[in-house]
Amino acid sequence: MNAIIPPFCLVLSLLLLIGAFAVLAVESPQPGIELHRARVEDDEQYRDLLEQQLDRRRLQRKVLIGSLFGMAVIMAVAGFVAMRPPAPN
């Protein structure tokens, strides 16, 4: 069982890195037509609501990217730590 854990952690780390770069390759959330319309029509409440939603989506994307990279590093470290040679008896 211990022989399976290091390669599994390293493969999982690689998959997390691929996922993180895939999310980075996708364009970040941009203002929609509704937000532009609210800005033009001077609808302050609706504009503020849409801007808050846009900021929340951008923050969620940043947290997702940071989490993916962080978990990739943790999995890689765990994989290499699990590969240490057994102690001689």
PyMOL Python script that loads the backbone (N, CA, C, O; Angstrom):
from pymol import cmd

cmd.read_pdbstr("""\
ATOM      1  N   MET A   1       0.822  -1.203   0.000  1.00  0.00           N
ATOM      2  CA  MET A   1       0.000   0.000   0.000  1.00  0.00           C
ATOM      3  C   MET A   1       0.867   1.269   0.000  1.00  0.00           C
ATOM      4  O   MET A   1       0.544   2.253  -0.665  1.00  0.00           O
ATOM      5  N   ASN A   2       1.970   1.227   0.755  1.00  0.00           N
ATOM      6  CA  ASN A   2       2.837   2.398   0.820  1.00  0.00           C
ATOM      7  C   ASN A   2       3.539   2.673  -0.501  1.00  0.00           C
ATOM      8  O   ASN A   2       3.982   3.796  -0.741  1.00  0.00           O
ATOM      9  N   ALA A   3       3.646   1.675  -1.355  1.00  0.00           N
ATOM     10  CA  ALA A   3       4.282   1.883  -2.659  1.00  0.00           C
ATOM     11  C   ALA A   3       3.350   2.608  -3.620  1.00  0.00           C
ATOM     12  O   ALA A   3       3.808   3.155  -4.624  1.00  0.00           O
ATOM     13  N   ILE A   4       2.071   2.622  -3.336  1.00  0.00           N
ATOM     14  CA  ILE A   4       1.091   3.261  -4.221  1.00  0.00           C
ATOM     15  C   ILE A   4       0.937   4.749  -3.917  1.00  0.00           C
ATOM     16  O   ILE A   4       0.640   5.538  -4.814  1.00  0.00           O
ATOM     17  N   ILE A   5       1.135   5.130  -2.678  1.00  0.00           N
ATOM     18  CA  ILE A   5       0.855   6.502  -2.247  1.00  0.00           C
ATOM     19  C   ILE A   5       1.741   7.553  -2.933  1.00  0.00           C
ATOM     20  O   ILE A   5       1.199   8.541  -3.430  1.00  0.00           O
ATOM     21  N   PRO A   6       3.067   7.398  -2.989  1.00  0.00           N
ATOM     22  CA  PRO A   6       3.881   8.447  -3.630  1.00  0.00           C
ATOM     23  C   PRO A   6       3.528   8.701  -5.101  1.00  0.00           C
ATOM     24  O   PRO A   6       3.367   9.862  -5.479  1.00  0.00           O
ATOM     25  N   PRO A   7       3.402   7.673  -5.943  1.00  0.00           N
ATOM     26  CA  PRO A   7       3.029   7.972  -7.326  1.00  0.00           C
ATOM     27  C   PRO A   7       1.642   8.588  -7.442  1.00  0.00           C
ATOM     28  O   PRO A   7       1.407   9.456  -8.283  1.00  0.00           O
ATOM     29  N   PHE A   8       0.719   8.132  -6.589  1.00  0.00           N
ATOM     30  CA  PHE A   8      -0.626   8.697  -6.601  1.00  0.00           C
ATOM     31  C   PHE A   8      -0.591  10.188  -6.264  1.00  0.00           C
ATOM     32  O   PHE A   8      -1.247  10.990  -6.928  1.00  0.00           O
ATOM     33  N   CYS A   9       0.172  10.558  -5.237  1.00  0.00           N
ATOM     34  CA  CYS A   9       0.287  11.971  -4.859  1.00  0.00           C
ATOM     35  C   CYS A   9       0.918  12.803  -5.976  1.00  0.00           C
ATOM     36  O   CYS A   9       0.479  13.923  -6.241  1.00  0.00           O
ATOM     37  N   LEU A  10       1.938  12.262  -6.626  1.00  0.00           N
ATOM     38  CA  LEU A  10       2.607  13.010  -7.696  1.00  0.00           C
ATOM     39  C   LEU A  10       1.718  13.155  -8.927  1.00  0.00           C
ATOM     40  O   LEU A  10       1.720  14.201  -9.575  1.00  0.00           O
ATOM     41  N   VAL A  11       0.959  12.110  -9.251  1.00  0.00           N
ATOM     42  CA  VAL A  11       0.027  12.202 -10.386  1.00  0.00           C
ATOM     43  C   VAL A  11      -1.084  13.192 -10.063  1.00  0.00           C
ATOM     44  O   VAL A  11      -1.475  13.987 -10.917  1.00  0.00           O
ATOM     45  N   LEU A  12      -1.589  13.148  -8.844  1.00  0.00           N
ATOM     46  CA  LEU A  12      -2.620  14.094  -8.438  1.00  0.00           C
ATOM     47  C   LEU A  12      -2.086  15.521  -8.475  1.00  0.00           C
ATOM     48  O   LEU A  12      -2.803  16.442  -8.869  1.00  0.00           O
ATOM     49  N   SER A  13      -0.841  15.710  -8.069  1.00  0.00           N
ATOM     50  CA  SER A  13      -0.218  17.029  -8.134  1.00  0.00           C
ATOM     51  C   SER A  13      -0.136  17.528  -9.573  1.00  0.00           C
ATOM     52  O   SER A  13      -0.413  18.694  -9.854  1.00  0.00           O
ATOM     53  N   LEU A  14       0.243  16.643 -10.469  1.00  0.00           N
ATOM     54  CA  LEU A  14       0.322  17.006 -11.883  1.00  0.00           C
ATOM     55  C   LEU A  14      -1.058  17.379 -12.429  1.00  0.00           C
ATOM     56  O   LEU A  14      -1.189  18.354 -13.168  1.00  0.00           O
ATOM     57  N   LEU A  15      -2.073  16.618 -12.073  1.00  0.00           N
ATOM     58  CA  LEU A  15      -3.439  16.918 -12.533  1.00  0.00           C
ATOM     59  C   LEU A  15      -3.942  18.246 -11.971  1.00  0.00           C
ATOM     60  O   LEU A  15      -4.625  18.997 -12.666  1.00  0.00           O
ATOM     61  N   LEU A  16      -3.607  18.533 -10.722  1.00  0.00           N
ATOM     62  CA  LEU A  16      -3.992  19.819 -10.138  1.00  0.00           C
ATOM     63  C   LEU A  16      -3.299  20.981 -10.850  1.00  0.00           C
ATOM     64  O   LEU A  16      -3.909  22.027 -11.070  1.00  0.00           O
ATOM     65  N   LEU A  17      -2.031  20.802 -11.207  1.00  0.00           N
ATOM     66  CA  LEU A  17      -1.328  21.856 -11.955  1.00  0.00           C
ATOM     67  C   LEU A  17      -1.941  22.061 -13.333  1.00  0.00           C
ATOM     68  O   LEU A  17      -2.088  23.197 -13.785  1.00  0.00           O
ATOM     69  N   ILE A  18      -2.294  20.982 -13.993  1.00  0.00           N
ATOM     70  CA  ILE A  18      -2.944  21.100 -15.303  1.00  0.00           C
ATOM     71  C   ILE A  18      -4.260  21.841 -15.160  1.00  0.00           C
ATOM     72  O   ILE A  18      -4.573  22.711 -15.973  1.00  0.00           O
ATOM     73  N   GLY A  19      -5.034  21.507 -14.135  1.00  0.00           N
ATOM     74  CA  GLY A  19      -6.304  22.193 -13.894  1.00  0.00           C
ATOM     75  C   GLY A  19      -6.112  23.668 -13.593  1.00  0.00           C
ATOM     76  O   GLY A  19      -6.879  24.504 -14.072  1.00  0.00           O
ATOM     77  N   ALA A  20      -5.091  23.998 -12.799  1.00  0.00           N
ATOM     78  CA  ALA A  20      -4.831  25.394 -12.458  1.00  0.00           C
ATOM     79  C   ALA A  20      -4.455  26.201 -13.696  1.00  0.00           C
ATOM     80  O   ALA A  20      -4.939  27.318 -13.880  1.00  0.00           O
ATOM     81  N   PHE A  21      -3.592  25.638 -14.548  1.00  0.00           N
ATOM     82  CA  PHE A  21      -3.224  26.362 -15.763  1.00  0.00           C
ATOM     83  C   PHE A  21      -4.390  26.439 -16.748  1.00  0.00           C
ATOM     84  O   PHE A  21      -4.486  27.393 -17.520  1.00  0.00           O
ATOM     85  N   ALA A  22      -5.265  25.450 -16.727  1.00  0.00           N
ATOM     86  CA  ALA A  22      -6.452  25.503 -17.584  1.00  0.00           C
ATOM     87  C   ALA A  22      -7.379  26.629 -17.137  1.00  0.00           C
ATOM     88  O   ALA A  22      -7.942  27.338 -17.971  1.00  0.00           O
ATOM     89  N   VAL A  23      -7.538  26.794 -15.833  1.00  0.00           N
ATOM     90  CA  VAL A  23      -8.378  27.889 -15.329  1.00  0.00           C
ATOM     91  C   VAL A  23      -7.720  29.230 -15.639  1.00  0.00           C
ATOM     92  O   VAL A  23      -8.407  30.198 -15.967  1.00  0.00           O
ATOM     93  N   LEU A  24      -6.388  29.291 -15.538  1.00  0.00           N
ATOM     94  CA  LEU A  24      -5.688  30.533 -15.877  1.00  0.00           C
ATOM     95  C   LEU A  24      -5.844  30.893 -17.351  1.00  0.00           C
ATOM     96  O   LEU A  24      -5.877  32.071 -17.707  1.00  0.00           O
ATOM     97  N   ALA A  25      -5.938  29.878 -18.203  1.00  0.00           N
ATOM     98  CA  ALA A  25      -6.043  30.126 -19.641  1.00  0.00           C
ATOM     99  C   ALA A  25      -7.409  30.694 -20.020  1.00  0.00           C
ATOM    100  O   ALA A  25      -7.547  31.356 -21.049  1.00  0.00           O
ATOM    101  N   VAL A  26      -8.408  30.437 -19.195  1.00  0.00           N
ATOM    102  CA  VAL A  26      -9.748  30.958 -19.470  1.00  0.00           C
ATOM    103  C   VAL A  26      -9.801  32.417 -19.011  1.00  0.00           C
ATOM    104  O   VAL A  26      -9.275  32.765 -17.954  1.00  0.00           O
ATOM    105  N   GLU A  27     -10.425  33.239 -19.799  1.00  0.00           N
ATOM    106  CA  GLU A  27     -10.500  34.660 -19.498  1.00  0.00           C
ATOM    107  C   GLU A  27     -11.260  34.904 -18.195  1.00  0.00           C
ATOM    108  O   GLU A  27     -12.231  34.209 -17.894  1.00  0.00           O
ATOM    109  N   SER A  28     -10.815  35.887 -17.433  1.00  0.00           N
ATOM    110  CA  SER A  28     -11.483  36.211 -16.170  1.00  0.00           C
ATOM    111  C   SER A  28     -12.849  36.830 -16.438  1.00  0.00           C
ATOM    112  O   SER A  28     -13.092  37.333 -17.535  1.00  0.00           O
ATOM    113  N   PRO A  29     -13.747  36.800 -15.449  1.00  0.00           N
ATOM    114  CA  PRO A  29     -15.092  37.359 -15.648  1.00  0.00           C
ATOM    115  C   PRO A  29     -15.034  38.832 -16.043  1.00  0.00           C
ATOM    116  O   PRO A  29     -14.303  39.622 -15.446  1.00  0.00           O
ATOM    117  N   GLN A  30     -15.805  39.180 -17.043  1.00  0.00           N
ATOM    118  CA  GLN A  30     -15.857  40.544 -17.557  1.00  0.00           C
ATOM    119  C   GLN A  30     -17.247  41.141 -17.298  1.00  0.00           C
ATOM    120  O   GLN A  30     -18.215  40.402 -17.118  1.00  0.00           O
ATOM    121  N   PRO A  31     -17.344  42.465 -17.280  1.00  0.00           N
ATOM    122  CA  PRO A  31     -18.664  43.079 -17.110  1.00  0.00           C
ATOM    123  C   PRO A  31     -19.595  42.681 -18.248  1.00  0.00           C
ATOM    124  O   PRO A  31     -19.198  42.644 -19.413  1.00  0.00           O
ATOM    125  N   GLY A  32     -20.830  42.388 -17.892  1.00  0.00           N
ATOM    126  CA  GLY A  32     -21.806  41.980 -18.892  1.00  0.00           C
ATOM    127  C   GLY A  32     -22.573  43.164 -19.453  1.00  0.00           C
ATOM    128  O   GLY A  32     -22.356  44.313 -19.067  1.00  0.00           O
ATOM    129  N   ILE A  33     -23.468  42.855 -20.366  1.00  0.00           N
ATOM    130  CA  ILE A  33     -24.303  43.882 -21.005  1.00  0.00           C
ATOM    131  C   ILE A  33     -25.174  44.594 -19.975  1.00  0.00           C
ATOM    132  O   ILE A  33     -25.380  45.805 -20.052  1.00  0.00           O
ATOM    133  N   GLU A  34     -25.686  43.820 -19.002  1.00  0.00           N
ATOM    134  CA  GLU A  34     -26.551  44.418 -17.981  1.00  0.00           C
ATOM    135  C   GLU A  34     -25.803  45.468 -17.165  1.00  0.00           C
ATOM    136  O   GLU A  34     -26.368  46.511 -16.835  1.00  0.00           O
ATOM    137  N   LEU A  35     -24.558  45.207 -16.843  1.00  0.00           N
ATOM    138  CA  LEU A  35     -23.770  46.180 -16.082  1.00  0.00           C
ATOM    139  C   LEU A  35     -23.515  47.432 -16.916  1.00  0.00           C
ATOM    140  O   LEU A  35     -23.593  48.545 -16.396  1.00  0.00           O
ATOM    141  N   HIS A  36     -23.214  47.264 -18.188  1.00  0.00           N
ATOM    142  CA  HIS A  36     -23.022  48.438 -19.059  1.00  0.00           C
ATOM    143  C   HIS A  36     -24.316  49.240 -19.176  1.00  0.00           C
ATOM    144  O   HIS A  36     -24.298  50.471 -19.170  1.00  0.00           O
ATOM    145  N   ARG A  37     -25.423  48.540 -19.281  1.00  0.00           N
ATOM    146  CA  ARG A  37     -26.718  49.219 -19.379  1.00  0.00           C
ATOM    147  C   ARG A  37     -27.014  49.984 -18.086  1.00  0.00           C
ATOM    148  O   ARG A  37     -27.519  51.105 -18.135  1.00  0.00           O
ATOM    149  N   ALA A  38     -26.706  49.391 -16.943  1.00  0.00           N
ATOM    150  CA  ALA A  38     -26.940  50.071 -15.665  1.00  0.00           C
ATOM    151  C   ALA A  38     -26.045  51.295 -15.523  1.00  0.00           C
ATOM    152  O   ALA A  38     -26.454  52.296 -14.934  1.00  0.00           O
ATOM    153  N   ARG A  39     -24.839  51.227 -16.052  1.00  0.00           N
ATOM    154  CA  ARG A  39     -23.945  52.386 -15.995  1.00  0.00           C
ATOM    155  C   ARG A  39     -24.457  53.522 -16.873  1.00  0.00           C
ATOM    156  O   ARG A  39     -24.394  54.690 -16.489  1.00  0.00           O
ATOM    157  N   VAL A  40     -24.956  53.178 -18.038  1.00  0.00           N
ATOM    158  CA  VAL A  40     -25.444  54.199 -18.968  1.00  0.00           C
ATOM    159  C   VAL A  40     -26.718  54.840 -18.444  1.00  0.00           C
ATOM    160  O   VAL A  40     -26.902  56.052 -18.558  1.00  0.00           O
ATOM    161  N   GLU A  41     -27.599  54.025 -17.869  1.00  0.00           N
ATOM    162  CA  GLU A  41     -28.895  54.532 -17.398  1.00  0.00           C
ATOM    163  C   GLU A  41     -28.805  55.140 -15.998  1.00  0.00           C
ATOM    164  O   GLU A  41     -29.824  55.571 -15.460  1.00  0.00           O
ATOM    165  N   ASP A  42     -27.627  55.186 -15.399  1.00  0.00           N
ATOM    166  CA  ASP A  42     -27.408  55.735 -14.055  1.00  0.00           C
ATOM    167  C   ASP A  42     -28.287  55.080 -13.001  1.00  0.00           C
ATOM    168  O   ASP A  42     -28.800  55.751 -12.106  1.00  0.00           O
ATOM    169  N   ASP A  43     -28.456  53.781 -13.108  1.00  0.00           N
ATOM    170  CA  ASP A  43     -29.195  53.010 -12.101  1.00  0.00           C
ATOM    171  C   ASP A  43     -28.187  52.553 -11.047  1.00  0.00           C
ATOM    172  O   ASP A  43     -27.590  51.483 -11.170  1.00  0.00           O
ATOM    173  N   GLU A  44     -28.004  53.375 -10.008  1.00  0.00           N
ATOM    174  CA  GLU A  44     -26.950  53.156  -9.024  1.00  0.00           C
ATOM    175  C   GLU A  44     -27.103  51.838  -8.267  1.00  0.00           C
ATOM    176  O   GLU A  44     -26.123  51.110  -8.107  1.00  0.00           O
ATOM    177  N   GLN A  45     -28.300  51.519  -7.801  1.00  0.00           N
ATOM    178  CA  GLN A  45     -28.495  50.302  -7.008  1.00  0.00           C
ATOM    179  C   GLN A  45     -28.212  49.053  -7.828  1.00  0.00           C
ATOM    180  O   GLN A  45     -27.517  48.145  -7.371  1.00  0.00           O
ATOM    181  N   TYR A  46     -28.748  49.010  -9.032  1.00  0.00           N
ATOM    182  CA  TYR A  46     -28.552  47.842  -9.891  1.00  0.00           C
ATOM    183  C   TYR A  46     -27.092  47.731 -10.322  1.00  0.00           C
ATOM    184  O   TYR A  46     -26.546  46.631 -10.405  1.00  0.00           O
ATOM    185  N   ARG A  47     -26.464  48.869 -10.596  1.00  0.00           N
ATOM    186  CA  ARG A  47     -25.045  48.884 -10.972  1.00  0.00           C
ATOM    187  C   ARG A  47     -24.191  48.367  -9.821  1.00  0.00           C
ATOM    188  O   ARG A  47     -23.293  47.551 -10.030  1.00  0.00           O
ATOM    189  N   ASP A  48     -24.468  48.839  -8.605  1.00  0.00           N
ATOM    190  CA  ASP A  48     -23.715  48.371  -7.440  1.00  0.00           C
ATOM    191  C   ASP A  48     -23.882  46.871  -7.235  1.00  0.00           C
ATOM    192  O   ASP A  48     -22.915  46.173  -6.930  1.00  0.00           O
ATOM    193  N   LEU A  49     -25.101  46.374  -7.400  1.00  0.00           N
ATOM    194  CA  LEU A  49     -25.353  44.939  -7.254  1.00  0.00           C
ATOM    195  C   LEU A  49     -24.562  44.135  -8.287  1.00  0.00           C
ATOM    196  O   LEU A  49     -23.932  43.133  -7.948  1.00  0.00           O
ATOM    197  N   LEU A  50     -24.597  44.576  -9.545  1.00  0.00           N
ATOM    198  CA  LEU A  50     -23.876  43.859 -10.598  1.00  0.00           C
ATOM    199  C   LEU A  50     -22.367  43.942 -10.415  1.00  0.00           C
ATOM    200  O   LEU A  50     -21.657  42.979 -10.704  1.00  0.00           O
ATOM    201  N   GLU A  51     -21.870  45.079  -9.938  1.00  0.00           N
ATOM    202  CA  GLU A  51     -20.440  45.203  -9.688  1.00  0.00           C
ATOM    203  C   GLU A  51     -20.007  44.317  -8.522  1.00  0.00           C
ATOM    204  O   GLU A  51     -18.911  43.757  -8.549  1.00  0.00           O
ATOM    205  N   GLN A  52     -20.848  44.182  -7.503  1.00  0.00           N
ATOM    206  CA  GLN A  52     -20.538  43.277  -6.396  1.00  0.00           C
ATOM    207  C   GLN A  52     -20.499  41.832  -6.873  1.00  0.00           C
ATOM    208  O   GLN A  52     -19.625  41.066  -6.468  1.00  0.00           O
ATOM    209  N   GLN A  53     -21.441  41.460  -7.731  1.00  0.00           N
ATOM    210  CA  GLN A  53     -21.452  40.102  -8.272  1.00  0.00           C
ATOM    211  C   GLN A  53     -20.200  39.839  -9.110  1.00  0.00           C
ATOM    212  O   GLN A  53     -19.612  38.760  -9.037  1.00  0.00           O
ATOM    213  N   LEU A  54     -19.799  40.827  -9.901  1.00  0.00           N
ATOM    214  CA  LEU A  54     -18.593  40.691 -10.725  1.00  0.00           C
ATOM    215  C   LEU A  54     -17.356  40.556  -9.843  1.00  0.00           C
ATOM    216  O   LEU A  54     -16.491  39.720 -10.105  1.00  0.00           O
ATOM    217  N   ASP A  55     -17.272  41.380  -8.799  1.00  0.00           N
ATOM    218  CA  ASP A  55     -16.140  41.285  -7.875  1.00  0.00           C
ATOM    219  C   ASP A  55     -16.111  39.928  -7.174  1.00  0.00           C
ATOM    220  O   ASP A  55     -15.038  39.360  -6.973  1.00  0.00           O
ATOM    221  N   ARG A  56     -17.282  39.404  -6.800  1.00  0.00           N
ATOM    222  CA  ARG A  56     -17.358  38.104  -6.138  1.00  0.00           C
ATOM    223  C   ARG A  56     -16.889  36.993  -7.074  1.00  0.00           C
ATOM    224  O   ARG A  56     -16.165  36.091  -6.655  1.00  0.00           O
ATOM    225  N   ARG A  57     -17.302  37.057  -8.348  1.00  0.00           N
ATOM    226  CA  ARG A  57     -16.864  36.040  -9.316  1.00  0.00           C
ATOM    227  C   ARG A  57     -15.359  36.112  -9.537  1.00  0.00           C
ATOM    228  O   ARG A  57     -14.705  35.075  -9.654  1.00  0.00           O
ATOM    229  N   ARG A  58     -14.799  37.319  -9.598  1.00  0.00           N
ATOM    230  CA  ARG A  58     -13.353  37.464  -9.769  1.00  0.00           C
ATOM    231  C   ARG A  58     -12.605  36.932  -8.551  1.00  0.00           C
ATOM    232  O   ARG A  58     -11.568  36.285  -8.696  1.00  0.00           O
ATOM    233  N   LEU A  59     -13.123  37.200  -7.347  1.00  0.00           N
ATOM    234  CA  LEU A  59     -12.498  36.693  -6.138  1.00  0.00           C
ATOM    235  C   LEU A  59     -12.571  35.172  -6.085  1.00  0.00           C
ATOM    236  O   LEU A  59     -11.597  34.520  -5.711  1.00  0.00           O
ATOM    237  N   GLN A  60     -13.713  34.603  -6.456  1.00  0.00           N
ATOM    238  CA  GLN A  60     -13.858  33.149  -6.472  1.00  0.00           C
ATOM    239  C   GLN A  60     -12.856  32.516  -7.435  1.00  0.00           C
ATOM    240  O   GLN A  60     -12.295  31.459  -7.144  1.00  0.00           O
ATOM    241  N   ARG A  61     -12.634  33.152  -8.565  1.00  0.00           N
ATOM    242  CA  ARG A  61     -11.668  32.626  -9.534  1.00  0.00           C
ATOM    243  C   ARG A  61     -10.254  32.658  -8.961  1.00  0.00           C
ATOM    244  O   ARG A  61      -9.497  31.699  -9.111  1.00  0.00           O
ATOM    245  N   LYS A  62      -9.897  33.772  -8.300  1.00  0.00           N
ATOM    246  CA  LYS A  62      -8.566  33.881  -7.693  1.00  0.00           C
ATOM    247  C   LYS A  62      -8.372  32.840  -6.598  1.00  0.00           C
ATOM    248  O   LYS A  62      -7.303  32.238  -6.491  1.00  0.00           O
ATOM    249  N   VAL A  63      -9.398  32.630  -5.789  1.00  0.00           N
ATOM    250  CA  VAL A  63      -9.308  31.634  -4.718  1.00  0.00           C
ATOM    251  C   VAL A  63      -9.171  30.237  -5.314  1.00  0.00           C
ATOM    252  O   VAL A  63      -8.397  29.424  -4.810  1.00  0.00           O
ATOM    253  N   LEU A  64      -9.914  29.949  -6.381  1.00  0.00           N
ATOM    254  CA  LEU A  64      -9.830  28.644  -7.028  1.00  0.00           C
ATOM    255  C   LEU A  64      -8.430  28.397  -7.581  1.00  0.00           C
ATOM    256  O   LEU A  64      -7.873  27.314  -7.399  1.00  0.00           O
ATOM    257  N   ILE A  65      -7.862  29.388  -8.251  1.00  0.00           N
ATOM    258  CA  ILE A  65      -6.518  29.240  -8.814  1.00  0.00           C
ATOM    259  C   ILE A  65      -5.495  29.055  -7.702  1.00  0.00           C
ATOM    260  O   ILE A  65      -4.627  28.186  -7.789  1.00  0.00           O
ATOM    261  N   GLY A  66      -5.596  29.872  -6.656  1.00  0.00           N
ATOM    262  CA  GLY A  66      -4.673  29.736  -5.529  1.00  0.00           C
ATOM    263  C   GLY A  66      -4.798  28.387  -4.840  1.00  0.00           C
ATOM    264  O   GLY A  66      -3.797  27.791  -4.443  1.00  0.00           O
ATOM    265  N   SER A  67      -6.018  27.911  -4.700  1.00  0.00           N
ATOM    266  CA  SER A  67      -6.239  26.607  -4.067  1.00  0.00           C
ATOM    267  C   SER A  67      -5.667  25.474  -4.908  1.00  0.00           C
ATOM    268  O   SER A  67      -5.065  24.542  -4.375  1.00  0.00           O
ATOM    269  N   LEU A  68      -5.852  25.554  -6.209  1.00  0.00           N
ATOM    270  CA  LEU A  68      -5.321  24.503  -7.073  1.00  0.00           C
ATOM    271  C   LEU A  68      -3.798  24.458  -7.027  1.00  0.00           C
ATOM    272  O   LEU A  68      -3.214  23.380  -6.922  1.00  0.00           O
ATOM    273  N   PHE A  69      -3.155  25.613  -7.105  1.00  0.00           N
ATOM    274  CA  PHE A  69      -1.694  25.636  -7.028  1.00  0.00           C
ATOM    275  C   PHE A  69      -1.220  25.201  -5.643  1.00  0.00           C
ATOM    276  O   PHE A  69      -0.245  24.458  -5.531  1.00  0.00           O
ATOM    277  N   GLY A  70      -1.894  25.651  -4.598  1.00  0.00           N
ATOM    278  CA  GLY A  70      -1.514  25.268  -3.243  1.00  0.00           C
ATOM    279  C   GLY A  70      -1.638  23.764  -3.015  1.00  0.00           C
ATOM    280  O   GLY A  70      -0.740  23.141  -2.448  1.00  0.00           O
ATOM    281  N   MET A  71      -2.739  23.193  -3.454  1.00  0.00           N
ATOM    282  CA  MET A  71      -2.928  21.753  -3.288  1.00  0.00           C
ATOM    283  C   MET A  71      -1.930  20.963  -4.131  1.00  0.00           C
ATOM    284  O   MET A  71      -1.501  19.882  -3.728  1.00  0.00           O
ATOM    285  N   ALA A  72      -1.559  21.489  -5.291  1.00  0.00           N
ATOM    286  CA  ALA A  72      -0.548  20.814  -6.119  1.00  0.00           C
ATOM    287  C   ALA A  72       0.785  20.765  -5.388  1.00  0.00           C
ATOM    288  O   ALA A  72       1.465  19.739  -5.407  1.00  0.00           O
ATOM    289  N   VAL A  73       1.162  21.853  -4.750  1.00  0.00           N
ATOM    290  CA  VAL A  73       2.416  21.886  -3.997  1.00  0.00           C
ATOM    291  C   VAL A  73       2.343  20.923  -2.811  1.00  0.00           C
ATOM    292  O   VAL A  73       3.294  20.188  -2.545  1.00  0.00           O
ATOM    293  N   ILE A  74       1.228  20.928  -2.110  1.00  0.00           N
ATOM    294  CA  ILE A  74       1.074  20.037  -0.955  1.00  0.00           C
ATOM    295  C   ILE A  74       1.142  18.580  -1.389  1.00  0.00           C
ATOM    296  O   ILE A  74       1.796  17.771  -0.731  1.00  0.00           O
ATOM    297  N   MET A  75       0.484  18.237  -2.476  1.00  0.00           N
ATOM    298  CA  MET A  75       0.510  16.851  -2.959  1.00  0.00           C
ATOM    299  C   MET A  75       1.916  16.449  -3.410  1.00  0.00           C
ATOM    300  O   MET A  75       2.342  15.319  -3.172  1.00  0.00           O
ATOM    301  N   ALA A  76       2.631  17.358  -4.054  1.00  0.00           N
ATOM    302  CA  ALA A  76       3.998  17.043  -4.489  1.00  0.00           C
ATOM    303  C   ALA A  76       4.906  16.820  -3.279  1.00  0.00           C
ATOM    304  O   ALA A  76       5.691  15.873  -3.255  1.00  0.00           O
ATOM    305  N   VAL A  77       4.799  17.678  -2.295  1.00  0.00           N
ATOM    306  CA  VAL A  77       5.608  17.517  -1.085  1.00  0.00           C
ATOM    307  C   VAL A  77       5.245  16.211  -0.388  1.00  0.00           C
ATOM    308  O   VAL A  77       6.131  15.478   0.052  1.00  0.00           O
ATOM    309  N   ALA A  78       3.957  15.913  -0.285  1.00  0.00           N
ATOM    310  CA  ALA A  78       3.537  14.662   0.351  1.00  0.00           C
ATOM    311  C   ALA A  78       4.060  13.452  -0.412  1.00  0.00           C
ATOM    312  O   ALA A  78       4.468  12.460   0.191  1.00  0.00           O
ATOM    313  N   GLY A  79       4.047  13.536  -1.729  1.00  0.00           N
ATOM    314  CA  GLY A  79       4.565  12.435  -2.537  1.00  0.00           C
ATOM    315  C   GLY A  79       6.044  12.201  -2.328  1.00  0.00           C
ATOM    316  O   GLY A  79       6.487  11.058  -2.219  1.00  0.00           O
ATOM    317  N   PHE A  80       6.811  13.278  -2.270  1.00  0.00           N
ATOM    318  CA  PHE A  80       8.252  13.125  -2.069  1.00  0.00           C
ATOM    319  C   PHE A  80       8.581  12.708  -0.643  1.00  0.00           C
ATOM    320  O   PHE A  80       9.526  11.949  -0.427  1.00  0.00           O
ATOM    321  N   VAL A  81       7.829  13.181   0.318  1.00  0.00           N
ATOM    322  CA  VAL A  81       8.061  12.771   1.711  1.00  0.00           C
ATOM    323  C   VAL A  81       7.733  11.293   1.887  1.00  0.00           C
ATOM    324  O   VAL A  81       8.419  10.590   2.629  1.00  0.00           O
ATOM    325  N   ALA A  82       6.694  10.819   1.213  1.00  0.00           N
ATOM    326  CA  ALA A  82       6.302   9.412   1.326  1.00  0.00           C
ATOM    327  C   ALA A  82       7.303   8.484   0.641  1.00  0.00           C
ATOM    328  O   ALA A  82       7.283   7.278   0.887  1.00  0.00           O
ATOM    329  N   MET A  83       8.178   9.017  -0.213  1.00  0.00           N
ATOM    330  CA  MET A  83       9.162   8.190  -0.906  1.00  0.00           C
ATOM    331  C   MET A  83      10.428   7.928  -0.110  1.00  0.00           C
ATOM    332  O   MET A  83      11.319   7.235  -0.601  1.00  0.00           O
ATOM    333  N   ARG A  84      10.536   8.448   1.076  1.00  0.00           N
ATOM    334  CA  ARG A  84      11.767   8.262   1.852  1.00  0.00           C
ATOM    335  C   ARG A  84      12.040   6.770   2.062  1.00  0.00           C
ATOM    336  O   ARG A  84      11.106   5.978   2.191  1.00  0.00           O
ATOM    337  N   PRO A  85      13.279   6.403   2.096  1.00  0.00           N
ATOM    338  CA  PRO A  85      13.603   4.984   2.237  1.00  0.00           C
ATOM    339  C   PRO A  85      13.224   4.470   3.614  1.00  0.00           C
ATOM    340  O   PRO A  85      13.217   5.235   4.578  1.00  0.00           O
ATOM    341  N   PRO A  86      12.911   3.194   3.720  1.00  0.00           N
ATOM    342  CA  PRO A  86      12.561   2.641   5.040  1.00  0.00           C
ATOM    343  C   PRO A  86      13.774   2.613   5.956  1.00  0.00           C
ATOM    344  O   PRO A  86      14.911   2.459   5.508  1.00  0.00           O
ATOM    345  N   ALA A  87      13.511   2.764   7.235  1.00  0.00           N
ATOM    346  CA  ALA A  87      14.589   2.779   8.216  1.00  0.00           C
ATOM    347  C   ALA A  87      15.149   1.356   8.379  1.00  0.00           C
ATOM    348  O   ALA A  87      14.385   0.393   8.449  1.00  0.00           O
ATOM    349  N   PRO A  88      16.487   1.226   8.441  1.00  0.00           N
ATOM    350  CA  PRO A  88      17.079  -0.114   8.627  1.00  0.00           C
ATOM    351  C   PRO A  88      16.768  -0.649  10.023  1.00  0.00           C
ATOM    352  O   PRO A  88      16.738   0.103  10.997  1.00  0.00           O
ATOM    353  N   ASN A  89      16.541  -1.943  10.103  1.00  0.00           N
ATOM    354  CA  ASN A  89      16.225  -2.566  11.396  1.00  0.00           C
ATOM    355  C   ASN A  89      17.454  -3.099  12.047  1.00  0.00           C
ATOM    356  O   ASN A  89      17.380  -3.657  13.142  1.00  0.00           O
TER     357      ASN A  89
END
""", "prot")
cmd.dss("prot")
cmd.show_as("cartoon", "prot")
cmd.util.cbc("prot")
cmd.orient("prot")
